[in-house]
């Protein structure tokens, strides 16, 4: 396994333990003494994680250092984390983010899940993508989009995505609590690739996500 793959693997472990604690990024960033941007880079494997920093994460999560390396051999034997598909989640609800991450931990293929929590940050990310400006996340291969968020709404973001040449061909799945038929119609009018109502049943929610990922990642061919 390459060093970069190791950093991605450790970043996934940090996200896993943060999810177990149900901590938003800011809570862990405050515990470690990092900015949100720094922590996101570590979680996505974009910064190398030193031994001393890894011990600090272990102390914060109250786990042994060995816990961060569990499953490493299996990755080295063929399930390369560097081949992970990039999934962008635009969602302001920490509980819904936790449930999505928990469900997708069981997906049989490696995924890197990146989260943006409001419309303003999403627009800033879209603006920088494909330019020489630094972005926290890579270009996604699939976007899950909530409709109701601070500083705007999902339909406006969907319209913005489909106007941008670098993003317009990426499948966007609306993921929402809305039961409004007009939201469904407007989403498809704006070229959404799917519309999923968030189920209160975890297994049903997981099944919906798996079917969506299998279709858009493994079945269809995209440009």
Backbone bond lengths (Angstrom), bond angles and torsions (degrees), N, CA, C in turn:
res aa  C-N    CA-C-N  psi(-1)  N-CA   C-N-CA  omega(-1)  CA-C   N-CA-C  phi
1 X - - - 1.470 - - 1.521 109.74 -
2 X 1.314 117.28 133.77 1.459 121.88 179.11 1.522 109.97 -71.98
3 X 1.327 115.20 158.22 1.464 119.92 179.36 1.524 110.38 -57.77
4 X 1.330 117.21 -41.40 1.463 120.06 -179.18 1.525 111.06 -62.37
5 X 1.330 117.48 -36.02 1.458 120.93 176.84 1.525 110.89 -66.88
6 X 1.327 116.42 -36.85 1.458 120.00 177.43 1.522 110.70 -63.08
7 X 1.328 116.36 -42.82 1.463 119.34 179.28 1.524 111.47 -63.76
8 X 1.340 116.81 -39.31 1.467 120.37 176.63 1.519 110.14 -63.81
9 X 1.336 116.60 -42.39 1.466 120.86 179.10 1.523 110.92 -60.46
10 X 1.345 117.23 -47.09 1.462 120.60 179.77 1.522 111.45 -65.24
11 X 1.332 116.17 -36.13 1.462 119.32 176.58 1.512 111.71 -61.84
12 X 1.332 116.31 -40.46 1.469 120.44 177.47 1.524 110.92 -63.61
13 X 1.340 116.70 -35.99 1.459 120.29 177.84 1.534 110.89 -66.16
14 X 1.334 116.29 -40.09 1.460 119.40 177.95 1.526 110.14 -62.37
15 X 1.337 117.39 -43.46 1.465 120.47 177.39 1.522 110.93 -62.30
16 X 1.353 115.95 -38.71 1.466 120.38 179.88 1.523 110.82 -60.32
17 X 1.343 117.29 -48.76 1.462 119.81 -177.84 1.523 111.26 -70.45
18 X 1.320 116.73 -34.39 1.474 118.17 175.27 1.527 110.10 -62.41
19 X 1.352 116.34 -38.99 1.460 120.45 177.22 1.515 112.42 -64.30
20 X 1.344 117.20 -37.90 1.462 120.55 179.14 1.525 110.75 -62.17
21 X 1.330 115.76 -36.51 1.460 120.29 178.51 1.536 112.28 -81.96
22 X 1.330 115.56 -9.03 1.469 121.90 -176.29 1.532 110.85 58.60
23 X 1.315 115.39 38.26 1.456 120.75 179.12 1.520 110.16 -91.66
24 X 1.309 118.44 132.00 1.472 119.65 167.01 1.523 109.32 -68.79
25 X 1.315 116.14 165.38 1.464 120.30 -179.12 1.530 112.47 -53.26
26 X 1.335 115.87 -40.77 1.464 119.18 -174.51 1.525 111.66 -62.98
27 X 1.335 117.07 -37.28 1.465 119.63 -179.16 1.523 110.93 -62.58
28 X 1.347 116.15 -47.55 1.465 118.92 179.26 1.528 111.21 -67.47
29 X 1.321 116.59 -38.97 1.466 119.83 178.43 1.525 110.59 -58.74
30 X 1.328 116.91 -41.70 1.465 120.80 178.35 1.527 111.39 -66.00
31 X 1.336 116.10 -39.69 1.472 120.18 179.83 1.527 111.25 -63.89
32 X 1.329 116.53 -39.92 1.462 121.39 -176.77 1.533 111.62 -84.59
33 X 1.339 115.38 -25.40 1.463 119.67 -177.11 1.509 113.25 88.25
34 X 1.359 116.09 31.24 1.457 122.35 179.55 1.523 110.01 -112.03
35 X 1.327 115.02 163.66 1.458 119.70 168.13 1.525 108.34 -78.68
36 X 1.324 117.10 163.53 1.468 120.76 176.93 1.522 110.65 -59.08
37 X 1.336 117.00 -40.68 1.456 120.95 -177.85 1.532 110.77 -64.77
38 X 1.334 117.08 -41.32 1.465 120.35 177.85 1.520 111.24 -61.58
39 X 1.335 115.86 -47.52 1.464 119.69 -178.12 1.522 111.08 -63.35
40 X 1.319 117.68 -40.67 1.458 120.38 178.76 1.521 111.03 -61.38
41 X 1.319 117.30 -39.24 1.463 119.57 179.31 1.526 111.49 -65.58
42 X 1.349 116.50 -37.42 1.464 118.92 176.16 1.531 110.71 -67.76
43 X 1.320 117.26 -42.80 1.464 120.41 -178.71 1.525 111.92 -63.98
44 X 1.309 117.88 -30.57 1.461 120.63 -179.00 1.529 112.18 -93.51
45 X 1.334 117.85 5.13 1.459 120.42 176.82 1.509 113.78 75.10
46 X 1.326 117.69 18.97 1.456 121.20 -178.39 1.531 111.72 -87.27
47 X 1.337 117.49 -17.18 1.458 122.58 174.58 1.518 109.18 -118.76
48 X 1.320 116.49 142.10 1.460 120.08 177.69 1.528 109.88 -70.66
49 X 1.329 115.55 139.20 1.459 121.75 -178.14 1.523 108.51 -101.82
50 X 1.326 116.67 112.95 1.464 120.99 -179.41 1.523 110.06 -73.42
51 X 1.329 115.39 163.93 1.468 120.20 178.97 1.522 110.87 -62.12
52 X 1.342 117.08 -41.83 1.473 119.67 -179.21 1.525 111.38 -64.39
53 X 1.350 116.62 -37.56 1.468 119.71 178.41 1.523 110.75 -69.24
54 X 1.319 116.25 -37.83 1.461 119.45 179.20 1.532 110.24 -63.47
55 X 1.337 116.85 -39.14 1.460 120.06 176.20 1.531 110.99 -63.68
56 X 1.315 116.27 -34.14 1.469 119.98 178.73 1.530 110.37 -66.84
57 X 1.355 116.70 -43.18 1.464 119.80 176.19 1.531 110.24 -61.85
58 X 1.333 116.80 -42.28 1.466 120.37 -179.73 1.521 110.54 -61.11
59 X 1.336 116.35 -39.51 1.464 120.11 179.37 1.527 111.54 -66.16
60 X 1.326 116.54 -42.46 1.466 120.70 -179.98 1.528 110.89 -63.75
61 X 1.352 116.54 -40.94 1.464 120.57 -178.54 1.532 112.63 -85.80
62 X 1.350 116.50 -5.33 1.468 121.94 179.42 1.529 111.68 59.09
63 X 1.337 115.84 46.64 1.461 121.81 176.40 1.518 108.80 -128.56
64 X 1.343 116.46 161.48 1.458 120.97 175.24 1.529 109.37 -73.93
65 X 1.312 115.65 153.33 1.462 120.47 -178.62 1.527 111.19 -60.69
66 X 1.348 117.05 -30.54 1.464 121.02 -179.45 1.518 112.15 -61.89
67 X 1.328 116.58 -25.96 1.471 119.80 -177.57 1.519 111.94 -61.79
68 X 1.328 117.22 -26.59 1.464 120.36 -178.59 1.529 112.21 -75.71
69 X 1.332 116.65 -13.54 1.464 119.56 -177.57 1.528 112.88 -109.33
70 X 1.347 116.56 3.17 1.455 119.23 177.03 1.530 109.80 -65.82
71 X 1.331 116.39 129.50 1.458 121.27 -178.70 1.509 114.16 89.57
72 X 1.338 117.11 -2.36 1.462 120.26 -178.02 1.525 111.68 -64.57
73 X 1.330 117.80 -39.04 1.457 120.77 -178.05 1.521 111.35 -64.08
74 X 1.356 116.23 -39.72 1.467 119.18 179.04 1.516 111.03 -62.27
75 X 1.325 117.21 -37.13 1.465 119.97 178.15 1.524 110.16 -66.21
76 X 1.320 115.82 -41.50 1.458 119.69 -179.03 1.521 111.33 -66.35
77 X 1.331 117.83 -24.87 1.463 121.80 -177.59 1.515 113.86 -88.88
78 X 1.337 117.86 10.52 1.463 115.94 174.05 1.501 116.12 146.88
79 X 1.315 119.43 -21.48 1.457 120.39 -179.57 1.525 107.99 -99.63
80 X 1.336 116.25 75.14 1.454 121.30 -172.09 1.519 111.45 -69.56
81 X 1.340 116.01 119.83 1.453 119.00 -179.78 1.519 111.11 -65.78
82 X 1.340 117.45 -21.22 1.455 119.59 178.48 1.516 112.88 -67.47
83 X 1.350 118.11 -14.57 1.457 122.75 178.64 1.519 112.12 -91.41
84 X 1.309 118.02 8.03 1.455 121.50 -174.84 1.525 111.40 -62.33
85 X 1.331 115.41 144.13 1.452 121.84 174.03 1.526 109.06 -80.15
86 X 1.325 116.27 139.22 1.461 121.20 -178.68 1.522 110.39 -90.44
87 X 1.324 115.69 117.70 1.460 122.77 -179.44 1.524 108.33 -112.78
88 X 1.325 117.22 125.29 1.463 121.06 177.07 1.526 109.00 -101.81
89 X 1.329 116.00 125.39 1.457 122.47 175.86 1.523 108.45 -109.91
90 X 1.327 116.67 120.52 1.468 121.24 175.81 1.524 106.19 -107.50
91 X 1.326 116.35 101.67 1.467 122.64 -167.37 1.518 109.20 -155.95
92 X 1.336 117.25 129.00 1.462 119.60 -178.06 1.521 113.00 -94.32
93 X 1.333 118.38 -14.33 1.460 121.93 -175.96 1.533 109.90 -88.61
94 X 1.332 116.38 115.90 1.469 119.76 -177.47 1.523 111.92 -63.48
95 X 1.331 116.86 -34.88 1.470 119.36 -179.59 1.520 110.33 -65.99
96 X 1.332 117.35 -43.54 1.465 120.27 179.79 1.524 110.87 -66.70
97 X 1.343 116.70 -36.26 1.468 119.32 176.33 1.525 110.23 -62.88
98 X 1.340 116.07 -43.71 1.466 119.68 179.85 1.536 110.65 -61.13
99 X 1.335 117.70 -44.95 1.457 120.42 -178.84 1.526 111.31 -63.54
100 X 1.341 117.36 -40.85 1.459 119.61 178.17 1.523 110.84 -63.73
101 X 1.325 117.04 -45.51 1.465 119.56 179.62 1.529 110.90 -63.18
102 X 1.324 116.63 -41.08 1.462 120.21 179.82 1.527 110.74 -63.01
103 X 1.332 116.66 -42.40 1.466 120.31 179.61 1.526 110.99 -64.46
104 X 1.321 116.38 -43.47 1.462 119.64 -174.28 1.530 112.94 -77.57
105 X 1.348 117.52 -11.39 1.460 119.44 172.31 1.526 111.05 -60.12
106 X 1.340 116.43 -27.02 1.463 121.15 -176.98 1.526 112.49 -93.22
107 X 1.332 117.77 -0.54 1.458 119.29 177.49 1.525 108.54 -66.10
108 X 1.347 118.62 137.16 1.470 120.77 -171.18 1.527 115.40 -71.16
109 X 1.319 118.53 -6.68 1.460 120.79 179.11 1.524 109.59 -118.19
110 X 1.342 117.56 151.43 1.474 120.05 -177.51 1.530 111.94 -67.93
111 X 1.324 115.82 134.25 1.456 122.55 178.93 1.524 108.86 -129.66
112 X 1.322 116.14 143.29 1.461 121.59 169.45 1.520 107.01 -112.68
113 X 1.327 115.93 116.96 1.461 121.29 -174.77 1.523 108.76 -104.47
114 X 1.323 115.74 124.20 1.456 122.74 -179.76 1.530 107.75 -114.56
115 X 1.328 116.65 137.41 1.466 120.19 -175.57 1.518 111.80 -118.89
116 X 1.326 114.86 138.46 1.466 123.14 169.65 1.521 106.58 -125.14
117 X 1.333 116.66 137.56 1.457 119.26 -167.14 1.524 115.67 -109.66
118 X 1.316 118.43 0.75 1.463 118.64 173.64 1.524 109.70 -157.36
119 X 1.319 115.55 167.06 1.463 121.37 -173.76 1.521 112.14 -66.95
120 X 1.324 116.93 -36.94 1.461 119.56 -177.82 1.526 111.12 -62.12
121 X 1.327 117.02 -44.77 1.461 120.22 179.52 1.527 111.14 -68.56
122 X 1.334 116.57 -34.22 1.468 119.51 177.84 1.526 110.47 -63.77
123 X 1.320 117.43 -44.64 1.459 120.85 179.64 1.518 111.39 -63.89
124 X 1.333 116.70 -37.17 1.464 120.60 177.84 1.532 110.52 -65.06
125 X 1.335 116.30 -41.93 1.463 120.50 177.35 1.524 110.85 -62.74
126 X 1.345 117.38 -44.91 1.466 120.99 179.39 1.523 110.39 -60.07
127 X 1.332 116.01 -41.03 1.467 120.34 -177.14 1.529 111.53 -63.47
128 X 1.330 116.27 -39.65 1.466 120.56 -175.75 1.521 112.91 -80.73
129 X 1.338 117.34 -24.60 1.462 120.48 -173.66 1.525 110.44 -62.15
130 X 1.327 115.41 129.55 1.456 120.20 178.87 1.508 114.15 85.21
131 X 1.342 117.59 1.15 1.455 121.39 176.10 1.521 108.60 -106.00
132 X 1.311 116.60 -177.19 1.459 120.72 178.74 1.522 112.21 -82.89
133 X 1.341 117.13 -6.20 1.454 119.99 177.66 1.532 109.58 -71.94
134 X 1.337 115.59 147.11 1.460 120.54 -178.94 1.525 110.21 -72.20
135 X 1.352 115.90 132.87 1.458 120.74 173.25 1.520 108.47 -117.45
136 X 1.330 115.89 148.47 1.450 121.20 -179.68 1.521 110.81 -71.30
137 X 1.344 117.23 -36.48 1.454 122.12 -175.14 1.531 110.89 -111.58
138 X 1.337 117.11 155.91 1.466 120.32 171.52 1.526 110.23 -80.25
139 X 1.319 116.71 174.02 1.453 121.15 175.62 1.528 109.44 -64.26
140 X 1.333 118.35 126.72 1.475 119.80 -177.99 1.524 112.06 -78.13
141 X 1.331 115.65 158.55 1.466 121.81 173.76 1.520 112.09 -102.59
142 X 1.334 115.76 -11.51 1.463 121.71 176.70 1.520 107.36 -156.88
143 X 1.339 115.90 140.41 1.463 120.71 -179.49 1.530 109.41 -121.65
144 X 1.339 116.08 127.95 1.459 122.22 168.49 1.529 107.14 -101.13
145 X 1.322 116.63 128.69 1.466 121.27 -170.65 1.521 111.27 -129.53
146 X 1.327 116.47 120.76 1.459 121.29 172.85 1.535 108.75 -79.58
147 X 1.333 116.58 154.77 1.467 119.51 -178.45 1.518 113.39 -90.06
148 X 1.325 117.92 -30.72 1.461 120.85 -171.33 1.517 110.11 -114.77
149 X 1.342 115.03 110.14 1.462 120.87 -176.23 1.518 110.88 -145.50
150 X 1.343 116.84 164.29 1.471 119.51 176.32 1.525 111.82 -65.06
151 X 1.316 116.07 150.77 1.473 123.65 172.08 1.528 112.57 62.81
152 X 1.315 118.39 37.91 1.460 120.97 178.76 1.513 110.85 138.71
153 X 1.330 116.18 -165.43 1.461 118.75 176.49 1.521 110.17 -145.30
154 X 1.336 114.93 164.65 1.454 120.97 -174.49 1.510 114.32 -63.82
155 X 1.315 117.72 -33.38 1.464 120.14 -179.95 1.524 110.72 -65.13
156 X 1.330 116.38 -38.60 1.463 119.65 176.64 1.524 110.57 -64.36
157 X 1.337 116.13 -41.02 1.465 119.42 177.81 1.525 111.29 -65.17
158 X 1.329 116.17 -41.21 1.465 119.95 179.04 1.523 110.45 -59.93
159 X 1.323 116.62 -44.18 1.463 120.87 177.77 1.527 110.77 -61.04
160 X 1.347 116.31 -40.65 1.461 121.09 179.78 1.531 110.65 -65.10
161 X 1.320 117.03 -43.49 1.470 121.46 179.48 1.525 110.48 -57.63
162 X 1.326 116.59 -46.36 1.457 120.66 -174.11 1.523 112.83 -74.78
163 X 1.334 117.30 -9.91 1.469 120.57 174.96 1.527 112.17 -89.55
164 X 1.333 117.22 -13.37 1.458 120.55 -174.85 1.523 110.28 -96.56
165 X 1.339 118.73 121.72 1.470 121.35 -177.82 1.523 113.63 -54.73
166 X 1.337 117.82 -35.98 1.453 120.35 -176.56 1.529 112.70 -73.93
167 X 1.345 116.75 -17.93 1.463 121.10 -175.00 1.522 114.33 -115.71
168 X 1.320 118.56 -18.86 1.459 121.10 -166.00 1.528 114.78 -62.37
169 X 1.358 117.24 -24.57 1.462 120.06 -179.73 1.527 113.42 -90.95
170 X 1.322 117.61 -2.58 1.469 120.75 179.52 1.532 109.03 -78.45
171 X 1.332 118.74 129.31 1.472 120.26 176.94 1.522 110.96 -61.93
172 X 1.319 116.08 132.36 1.466 122.33 176.80 1.523 107.98 -117.47
173 X 1.335 116.34 120.57 1.456 122.21 179.34 1.520 107.98 -106.55
174 X 1.319 116.10 117.69 1.460 120.24 176.37 1.522 107.94 -74.42
175 X 1.323 115.82 127.11 1.461 122.91 -177.08 1.520 106.56 -125.18
176 X 1.331 117.64 108.86 1.457 119.63 -166.30 1.524 112.70 -151.22
177 X 1.330 115.49 162.44 1.462 121.92 171.96 1.525 111.84 -89.81
178 X 1.311 117.48 -4.30 1.459 121.36 -175.21 1.532 111.71 -64.81
179 X 1.339 114.98 138.24 1.470 120.85 173.40 1.526 109.73 -114.56
180 X 1.319 115.95 15.71 1.454 121.72 -177.10 1.526 110.17 -82.11
181 X 1.332 116.61 121.69 1.467 121.19 -178.96 1.522 110.82 -60.97
182 X 1.325 117.18 -34.39 1.462 120.00 -179.40 1.531 111.22 -64.56
183 X 1.340 117.59 -30.96 1.470 120.42 176.74 1.524 110.33 -66.81
184 X 1.327 116.55 -38.82 1.465 120.67 177.64 1.525 109.71 -63.25
185 X 1.318 116.26 -50.16 1.468 120.68 -178.02 1.519 111.33 -60.90
186 X 1.328 116.74 -44.06 1.463 120.38 -177.84 1.527 110.75 -68.21
187 X 1.336 117.41 -36.32 1.468 120.66 178.84 1.523 110.82 -61.44
188 X 1.333 116.29 -46.61 1.462 118.96 -179.63 1.527 111.96 -71.76
189 X 1.320 115.75 -31.26 1.460 119.60 175.25 1.530 110.67 -61.62
190 X 1.333 115.70 -34.21 1.462 121.08 179.76 1.532 111.73 -89.91
191 X 1.347 116.98 14.01 1.466 123.97 172.61 1.521 114.37 75.84
192 X 1.343 117.51 31.15 1.463 119.45 169.40 1.523 108.97 -62.58
193 X 1.319 116.62 148.35 1.463 121.13 179.51 1.520 112.15 -93.00
194 X 1.326 117.43 -6.04 1.455 121.40 178.10 1.511 110.26 -177.10
195 X 1.333 115.77 162.69 1.463 121.80 -179.50 1.525 106.94 -140.03
196 X 1.334 117.06 113.28 1.464 121.86 -178.20 1.526 109.09 -118.20
197 X 1.323 115.29 126.67 1.464 119.49 171.65 1.523 108.31 -84.12
198 X 1.319 116.58 131.59 1.458 120.75 -179.08 1.529 109.74 -65.66
199 X 1.310 116.35 120.29 1.453 120.82 -179.55 1.519 110.51 -84.44
200 X 1.349 116.18 145.29 1.458 120.69 175.15 1.522 111.18 -75.92
201 X 1.333 116.56 -16.46 1.457 121.81 178.64 1.527 108.82 -90.91
202 X 1.330 117.29 118.37 1.463 121.04 -173.82 1.522 111.96 -60.33
203 X 1.326 118.07 -44.56 1.468 120.97 -177.96 1.529 111.47 -64.45
204 X 1.322 115.96 -37.25 1.469 119.26 176.95 1.528 110.31 -66.94
205 X 1.324 116.14 -42.35 1.463 121.42 178.40 1.529 110.08 -60.54
206 X 1.325 116.40 -45.46 1.462 121.09 179.01 1.524 110.84 -61.88
207 X 1.338 117.32 -42.05 1.464 121.23 178.72 1.526 111.17 -61.23
208 X 1.341 117.16 -41.28 1.463 121.17 178.06 1.524 110.75 -61.22
209 X 1.327 116.20 -44.45 1.464 120.41 -179.31 1.527 111.53 -65.64
210 X 1.329 117.23 -42.65 1.463 120.92 -179.22 1.528 111.35 -63.50
211 X 1.329 116.88 -43.07 1.464 120.16 178.68 1.526 110.31 -61.77
212 X 1.322 115.52 -41.52 1.467 119.90 -179.99 1.520 111.16 -63.70
213 X 1.334 116.36 -47.18 1.465 120.46 -179.19 1.517 111.72 -65.42
214 X 1.320 117.37 -42.35 1.466 120.09 179.50 1.526 111.13 -60.90
215 X 1.339 116.03 -37.10 1.466 118.95 -179.63 1.522 111.05 -70.94
216 X 1.330 117.26 -51.90 1.458 120.44 -171.70 1.523 112.90 -80.78
217 X 1.337 118.31 -22.22 1.470 120.41 179.79 1.523 111.82 -97.62
218 X 1.333 117.36 -38.40 1.466 120.27 -170.55 1.521 115.08 -110.17
219 X 1.320 118.46 -17.02 1.466 119.62 -172.16 1.523 113.04 -103.99
220 X 1.310 116.95 -55.76 1.463 119.69 -174.59 1.525 110.06 -87.48
221 X 1.321 115.30 159.31 1.473 121.94 173.86 1.522 108.25 -103.78
222 X 1.320 115.85 128.81 1.467 121.48 -178.71 1.526 109.73 -112.12
223 X 1.333 116.68 154.10 1.478 119.62 179.08 1.532 111.31 -66.43
